[in-house]
Amino acid sequence: MFPKATIRPVSSTLGPLTITANNASSANVFVARAAVNGVDIDMHNYPYVHHDDIIRPGGATLDFWMVAEEPHY
């Protein structure tokens, strides 16, 4: 399990993408909440991430909050 990972693109014009899985464990396998660059993702109506939000010059963050029971969005 890796609670945090940073991906550095080959292109020098793009910043790193840091992915964090808060509460990650072998028991916590469901995503209760997610956010891109500090903005919550609407897990019920629009659970998607746009490419432009995570691949950008200043870098980006993708955060997940993990739980043991399947959430009902």
C-alpha positions in Angstrom: 0.0 0.0 0.0 1.2 3.4 -0.9 -0.7 6.2 0.8 1.1 8.8 -1.3 2.7 8.8 -4.7 4.1 11.6 -7.0 4.3 11.2 -10.7 6.7 13.5 -12.5 6.0 13.9 -16.2 8.8 13.7 -18.8 8.0 17.1 -20.1 9.8 19.9 -18.3 6.8 22.2 -18.9 4.4 20.2 -16.7 4.4 19.9 -12.9 4.1 16.7 -10.8 0.9 15.0 -10.0 0.7 14.0 -6.3 -1.9 11.4 -5.4 -2.8 10.8 -1.8 -5.0 8.0 -0.4 -6.0 9.2 3.1 -6.9 6.3 5.5 -5.5 3.8 3.0 -5.3 0.2 4.4 -6.1 -3.3 3.3 -9.6 -2.9 4.9 -10.3 0.6 3.5 -10.8 -0.1 -0.2 -13.7 2.2 -1.1 -13.5 5.9 -2.0 -15.8 7.9 0.2 -14.6 11.3 -1.1 -12.2 12.6 -3.7 -10.8 16.0 -4.6 -8.7 17.5 -7.4 -6.5 20.5 -6.4 -8.5 20.9 -3.2 -11.9 21.0 -4.9 -14.3 18.1 -4.1 -15.4 15.8 -6.9 -19.1 15.3 -7.1 -19.1 11.5 -6.6 -22.8 11.2 -7.2 -23.5 13.3 -10.3 -20.2 13.7 -12.0 -17.4 11.4 -10.6 -14.9 12.3 -13.3 -11.5 14.0 -13.5 -10.6 16.2 -16.5 -7.1 15.7 -18.0 -6.5 19.4 -17.9 -7.0 19.4 -14.1 -4.3 16.9 -13.4 -1.8 17.6 -16.2 -0.8 21.2 -15.9 2.3 23.4 -15.6 2.0 24.1 -11.9 1.4 20.5 -10.9 -1.7 19.0 -9.3 -3.1 17.0 -6.4 -5.6 14.2 -6.5 -6.8 13.2 -3.0 -8.9 10.2 -2.0 -10.5 9.4 1.4 -10.8 5.7 1.8 -13.3 3.8 3.9 -14.0 0.1 4.7 -17.7 0.2 3.8 -19.1 1.0 0.4 -20.5 4.5 0.3 -23.9 5.4 -1.0 -23.5 8.6 -2.9 
